[in-house]
Amino acid sequence: MQQYPMTAKVQRIVTDTISLKVEAENESQAILKAVKVLEQFPSEVTEEGVNYMYIENREQDNVTVLDIEIED
């Protein structure tokens, strides 16, 4: 049997349950900060007052293989 090195592009849709700890003046500001960091997560979070973010659970939904290429 031969081995074939490949590169694949796959789109995955996941649903994360994330725990956060946010410092803010009130609940409305806390929610705004949470939305801001969750929109960029899992990239580095630089928002002041967000001290903790942890993925408690991840459920994988749809998976679509977009492209597969055999490398030379």
C-alpha positions as CSV (number, residue, x, y, z in Angstrom):
1,M,0.0,0.0,0.0
2,Q,1.1,3.6,-0.7
3,Q,0.8,6.6,1.5
4,Y,-0.7,9.8,0.1
5,P,0.1,13.1,1.9
6,M,-3.0,15.3,1.6
7,T,-4.2,18.7,2.6
8,A,-7.9,19.1,3.4
9,K,-10.0,22.1,4.1
10,V,-13.0,21.3,6.4
11,Q,-15.7,23.5,7.7
12,R,-17.0,22.5,11.2
13,I,-19.9,24.0,13.0
14,V,-19.6,23.6,16.8
15,T,-21.7,24.7,19.7
16,D,-19.6,25.7,22.8
17,T,-20.7,26.2,26.3
18,I,-18.3,28.7,27.8
19,S,-17.8,29.9,31.3
20,L,-16.7,33.5,31.8
21,K,-15.8,35.9,34.6
22,V,-16.2,39.5,33.7
23,E,-15.6,42.6,35.8
24,A,-17.9,45.6,34.9
25,E,-19.9,48.4,36.4
26,N,-23.2,46.7,35.8
27,E,-24.8,43.7,34.2
28,S,-25.4,45.4,30.9
29,Q,-21.7,46.4,30.6
30,A,-20.7,42.8,31.6
31,I,-22.9,41.4,28.8
32,L,-21.4,43.8,26.2
33,K,-17.9,42.8,27.2
34,A,-18.8,39.1,27.1
35,V,-20.2,39.5,23.6
36,K,-17.1,41.4,22.4
37,V,-14.7,38.7,23.6
38,L,-16.9,35.7,22.6
39,E,-16.9,37.1,19.0
40,Q,-13.1,36.9,18.8
41,F,-12.6,33.8,21.0
42,P,-10.6,31.5,20.8
43,S,-8.2,34.1,19.5
44,E,-6.4,36.1,22.2
45,V,-8.7,38.1,24.4
46,T,-7.4,41.6,25.2
47,E,-10.5,43.1,26.8
48,E,-9.8,44.5,30.2
49,G,-11.9,42.9,33.0
50,V,-12.3,39.5,31.4
51,N,-10.3,37.3,33.7
52,Y,-11.5,33.8,32.9
53,M,-12.9,32.0,29.8
54,Y,-13.2,28.2,29.7
55,I,-14.9,25.9,27.2
56,E,-17.1,23.6,29.4
57,N,-18.6,21.6,26.6
58,R,-18.2,21.4,22.9
59,E,-20.8,19.7,20.6
60,Q,-20.0,19.2,17.0
61,D,-22.8,19.7,14.6
62,N,-22.3,19.8,10.8
63,V,-19.1,18.9,9.0
64,T,-18.4,19.7,5.4
65,V,-15.3,18.7,3.5
66,L,-14.6,21.7,1.2
67,D,-11.5,20.5,-0.6
68,I,-8.9,17.7,-0.6
69,E,-5.6,18.0,-2.5
70,I,-3.0,15.3,-2.8
71,E,0.4,16.8,-2.3
72,D,3.2,16.2,-4.8
